[in-house]
Amino acid sequence: MTVRARPLRRLRLNHKNPDALDGPDNGDSGDNAGHGRADAGALSVELAIILPVILLGFVGLIMLAGRTVQAETEVVSAAQEAARAATFHTRFADAKARADATAAANLQTAGLSCGSGGPQVRTTTSVGEADLEPGVTVTVTVTCTADLRDVAHLGVGRTQTFTATAHEVVDTYRSSP
């Protein structure tokens, strides 16, 4: 005696193509009988359209982060160099002028545009505006409103302000003028 297995699910004929069966075996759940093949490549087309937009967005965010970090790093470097340059002078006025010039030159060399007024440099010392003697701390604060037009299309403003402060001590063993 031969035992025949019964089918587990009942299959229906597809009305558009009588040779094809609708059901779980051919990828159609049965709820949309005859409509499963019309959108067979839609996911591929949607992915081909949306994926470049998403990738472009990620590349833009990476560009924005890179420009921001670069600008911030350059302002910090300019403040450090300006504070160090100021410690080489004994008169406060000379130290302040040297700090201003060094900060502006460093930012210009780095290619960072700080707007029409250039960077704002504030120089202070632990002894006010008196002459700089060994052991005096010089503090330089550099503020730069950087031009970010190259990444402005990403929804950020055209400018961003960066501020950095550096402290240097006048060398204890420096010779007197």
C-alpha positions as CSV (number, residue, x, y, z in Angstrom):
1,M,0.0,0.0,0.0
2,T,1.4,3.4,-1.0
3,V,0.9,6.4,1.2
4,R,0.5,9.7,-0.5
5,A,1.5,12.9,1.3
6,R,-1.0,15.7,1.4
7,P,0.0,19.2,0.5
8,L,0.4,21.4,3.6
9,R,-1.1,24.5,2.0
10,R,-3.6,25.0,-0.6
11,L,-2.3,26.7,-3.8
12,R,-4.3,28.8,-6.2
13,L,-3.8,29.4,-9.8
14,N,-2.5,32.8,-10.8
15,H,-5.1,34.6,-12.9
16,K,-2.6,36.4,-15.1
17,N,-0.4,33.4,-15.7
18,P,-2.4,30.1,-15.3
19,D,0.9,28.1,-15.3
20,A,2.3,29.9,-12.3
21,L,1.1,29.1,-8.8
22,D,0.5,31.8,-6.1
23,G,1.4,30.9,-2.6
24,P,4.3,30.5,-0.2
25,D,6.4,28.5,-2.6
26,N,6.9,31.3,-5.1
27,G,7.4,34.2,-2.8
28,D,3.8,35.5,-2.8
29,S,2.0,35.4,0.5
30,G,-1.3,34.9,-1.2
31,D,-2.8,38.3,0.0
32,N,-2.0,40.1,-3.2
33,A,-2.4,37.3,-5.7
34,G,-1.3,38.3,-9.2
35,H,0.3,41.5,-8.0
36,G,3.6,40.3,-6.6
37,R,5.5,40.5,-9.9
38,A,4.7,44.1,-10.8
39,D,7.0,45.6,-8.2
40,A,9.7,42.9,-8.2
41,G,12.6,45.3,-9.0
42,A,11.3,48.3,-7.1
43,L,13.6,47.9,-4.1
44,S,16.6,47.8,-6.3
45,V,15.5,51.0,-8.1
46,E,14.7,52.8,-4.8
47,L,18.1,51.8,-3.4
48,A,19.9,53.0,-6.5
49,I,18.2,56.4,-6.1
50,I,18.5,56.8,-2.3
51,L,21.9,55.3,-1.6
52,P,23.9,58.0,-3.5
53,V,22.0,60.7,-1.6
54,I,22.8,59.1,1.8
55,L,26.5,58.6,0.8
56,L,26.7,62.2,-0.3
57,G,25.3,63.3,3.1
58,F,27.9,61.3,4.9
59,V,30.7,62.7,2.8
60,G,29.4,66.2,3.5
61,L,29.4,65.6,7.3
62,I,33.0,64.3,7.1
63,M,34.0,67.4,5.2
64,L,32.3,69.7,7.7
65,A,33.9,67.9,10.6
66,G,37.3,68.0,8.9
67,R,37.1,71.7,8.2
68,T,36.0,72.5,11.7
69,V,38.7,70.5,13.4
70,Q,41.3,72.0,11.0
71,A,40.2,75.5,11.8
72,E,40.2,74.9,15.6
73,T,43.6,73.3,15.5
74,E,45.1,76.2,13.5
75,V,43.7,78.7,16.0
76,V,45.1,76.8,19.0
77,S,48.5,76.6,17.2
78,A,48.4,80.3,16.5
79,A,47.7,81.1,20.1
80,Q,50.6,78.9,21.3
81,E,53.0,80.4,18.8
82,A,52.0,84.0,19.7
83,A,52.4,83.4,23.4
84,R,55.8,81.9,22.9
85,A,56.9,84.8,20.6
86,A,55.7,87.4,23.1
87,T,58.0,85.9,25.8
88,F,61.1,86.9,23.8
89,H,60.5,90.6,24.5
90,T,61.1,92.6,27.7
91,R,58.6,95.5,27.0
92,F,54.9,94.7,27.1
93,A,54.1,96.8,24.0
94,D,56.7,94.9,22.0
95,A,55.5,91.6,23.3
96,K,51.9,92.5,22.4
97,A,52.9,93.6,18.9
98,R,54.9,90.4,18.4
99,A,52.0,88.3,19.6
100,D,49.6,90.0,17.2
101,A,51.9,89.6,14.2
102,T,52.7,86.0,15.0
103,A,49.1,84.9,15.3
104,A,48.1,86.7,12.1
105,A,51.1,85.2,10.2
106,N,50.4,81.6,11.5
107,L,46.7,81.8,10.5
108,Q,47.6,83.2,7.1
109,T,50.2,80.5,6.5
110,A,47.7,77.9,7.4
111,G,45.2,79.3,4.9
112,L,42.6,80.2,7.5
113,S,40.8,83.4,6.7
114,C,39.5,85.2,9.7
115,G,37.3,87.7,8.0
116,S,38.0,91.3,7.0
117,G,39.2,92.3,10.5
118,G,41.7,89.4,10.8
119,P,42.1,87.5,14.1
120,Q,41.5,89.3,17.4
121,V,44.5,88.8,19.7
122,R,44.4,89.7,23.4
123,T,47.7,89.6,25.2
124,T,47.8,89.9,29.0
125,T,50.5,89.2,31.6
126,S,50.6,88.3,35.2
127,V,52.1,91.7,36.0
128,G,49.8,93.8,33.9
129,E,51.5,96.1,31.4
130,A,54.8,96.2,33.2
131,D,58.0,95.1,31.6
132,L,58.4,91.3,31.2
133,E,60.9,89.8,33.6
134,P,61.8,86.1,34.0
135,G,59.0,84.1,35.6
136,V,56.2,86.3,34.3
137,T,53.3,84.5,32.6
138,V,52.1,85.7,29.3
139,T,48.6,84.8,28.2
140,V,47.4,85.2,24.6
141,T,43.9,84.6,23.5
142,V,43.2,84.3,19.7
143,T,39.7,84.6,18.3
144,C,39.1,83.9,14.6
145,T,35.8,84.1,12.8
146,A,36.6,81.6,10.1
147,D,35.1,81.6,6.7
148,L,33.5,78.2,6.0
149,R,31.9,79.0,2.6
150,D,33.3,75.8,1.1
151,V,31.1,73.7,3.4
152,A,28.2,76.2,3.8
153,H,26.0,74.2,1.5
154,L,25.7,71.6,4.2
155,G,23.3,73.7,6.2
156,V,25.8,75.4,8.5
157,G,26.5,79.1,8.6
158,R,29.1,80.7,6.4
159,T,31.3,81.6,9.4
160,Q,32.2,80.0,12.7
161,T,34.1,81.6,15.6
162,F,37.0,79.7,17.2
163,T,38.8,80.9,20.3
164,A,42.0,79.5,21.9
165,T,44.1,80.6,24.9
166,A,47.7,79.8,25.5
167,H,50.0,80.5,28.5
168,E,53.8,80.8,28.4
169,V,56.2,81.7,31.1
170,V,59.1,84.1,30.4
171,D,62.3,82.0,30.5
172,T,63.9,82.2,33.9
173,Y,67.4,82.0,32.4
174,R,67.0,84.5,29.7
175,S,69.6,87.2,29.6
176,S,68.7,90.7,30.3
177,P,68.8,93.2,27.5
